[in-house]
Amino acid sequence: MIAFSACSDFSAYVDIDGDDLHWIVAERAGREVKRRTTDSLDELMHWLAVEVTFDMARAWGMKQRNLFPEREVTGTDRLAKQVELLRRLDGSWAAQAQAQHDDAYSHAFD
């Protein structure tokens, strides 16, 4: 098991069971709230990168808010930052995140 730092009331970790790689998010009390399973290390690394860059983009947004209180940091700003961070890791991960963002944004006005 590979644990990540706890965030709020949840903690995330990776559990390896034979060929299965599990990404698990659990409440402080231990109840699982999210589980994804794959046998692909690349897919697992993608999931982890998306989660970590999301947290990094959220922290960036908070810092921007403190540095520039007159400027509103939007969800679109944070998603753009996440795509930028993912691009540093893997261009295809960034393209996938951008496509998901574009798709969600296009449905916002349906």
C-alpha positions as CSV (number, residue, x, y, z in Angstrom):
1,M,0.0,0.0,0.0
2,I,1.2,3.5,-0.9
3,A,-0.5,6.2,1.1
4,F,-0.8,9.9,0.2
5,S,-1.2,12.7,2.7
6,A,-4.7,13.1,4.2
7,C,-6.7,15.9,2.7
8,S,-9.5,17.2,5.0
9,D,-11.6,14.2,6.1
10,F,-10.4,11.9,3.3
11,S,-7.2,10.1,2.5
12,A,-6.1,8.5,-0.7
13,Y,-3.8,5.5,-1.3
14,V,-2.8,3.0,-3.8
15,D,-3.2,-0.7,-3.0
16,I,-1.5,-3.4,-5.1
17,D,-3.1,-6.8,-5.2
18,G,-1.4,-9.1,-7.7
19,D,-1.7,-7.5,-11.1
20,D,-4.5,-5.2,-9.9
21,L,-3.6,-1.6,-9.0
22,H,-6.3,0.1,-6.9
23,W,-6.7,3.9,-6.4
24,I,-8.7,4.3,-3.2
25,V,-10.1,7.3,-1.4
26,A,-11.5,6.7,2.1
27,E,-13.1,8.8,4.8
28,R,-11.2,9.3,8.1
29,A,-13.3,6.5,9.6
30,G,-12.1,4.1,6.8
31,R,-15.2,3.9,4.6
32,E,-14.3,3.9,1.0
33,V,-15.8,6.7,-1.1
34,K,-14.0,6.0,-4.3
35,R,-12.2,3.0,-5.8
36,R,-10.7,2.6,-9.3
37,T,-8.9,-0.5,-10.4
38,T,-6.6,-1.1,-13.4
39,D,-3.8,-3.5,-14.4
40,S,-2.0,-0.7,-16.2
41,L,0.6,1.3,-14.4
42,D,0.3,4.1,-17.0
43,E,-3.4,4.4,-16.3
44,L,-2.8,4.5,-12.6
45,M,-0.1,7.2,-13.0
46,H,-2.6,9.2,-15.1
47,W,-5.2,9.0,-12.4
48,L,-2.6,10.1,-9.8
49,A,-1.4,12.9,-11.9
50,V,-4.9,14.2,-12.4
51,E,-5.6,14.2,-8.7
52,V,-2.3,15.8,-7.7
53,T,-2.5,18.5,-10.4
54,F,-6.1,19.2,-9.3
55,D,-4.9,19.8,-5.8
56,M,-2.0,21.9,-7.1
57,A,-4.3,24.0,-9.2
58,R,-6.6,24.6,-6.3
59,A,-3.7,25.7,-4.1
60,W,-2.5,28.0,-6.9
61,G,-6.0,29.5,-7.0
62,M,-6.0,30.2,-3.3
63,K,-2.5,31.8,-3.5
64,Q,-3.7,34.0,-6.4
65,R,-6.7,35.1,-4.4
66,N,-4.4,36.1,-1.5
67,L,-1.9,37.9,-3.8
68,F,-4.5,39.6,-6.0
69,P,-7.7,40.0,-3.9
70,E,-9.2,42.3,-6.6
71,R,-9.0,39.5,-9.2
72,E,-11.5,36.7,-9.1
73,V,-10.0,33.2,-9.7
74,T,-12.5,31.1,-11.5
75,G,-12.9,27.4,-12.0
76,T,-11.9,27.9,-15.6
77,D,-8.6,29.5,-14.3
78,R,-8.0,26.5,-12.1
79,L,-8.7,24.0,-14.8
80,A,-6.4,25.9,-17.2
81,K,-3.7,25.7,-14.5
82,Q,-4.3,22.0,-14.1
83,V,-3.9,21.4,-17.9
84,E,-0.7,23.4,-17.8
85,L,0.7,21.2,-15.0
86,L,-0.4,18.0,-16.8
87,R,1.3,19.2,-20.0
88,R,4.6,19.3,-18.1
89,L,4.1,15.6,-17.2
90,D,2.5,14.2,-20.4
91,G,1.0,16.0,-23.3
92,S,-1.7,13.4,-23.9
93,W,-2.9,13.7,-20.3
94,A,-3.2,17.5,-20.8
95,A,-5.1,17.0,-24.1
96,Q,-7.5,14.6,-22.4
97,A,-8.1,17.0,-19.5
98,Q,-8.6,19.9,-21.9
99,A,-11.1,17.8,-24.0
100,Q,-13.1,16.9,-20.8
101,H,-13.1,20.5,-19.7
102,D,-14.3,21.7,-23.2
103,D,-17.0,19.0,-23.2
104,A,-18.3,20.0,-19.8
105,Y,-18.2,23.7,-20.6
106,S,-20.1,23.2,-23.9
107,H,-22.9,21.4,-21.9
108,A,-23.1,24.2,-19.4
109,F,-25.2,26.3,-21.8
110,D,-27.5,23.5,-23.1
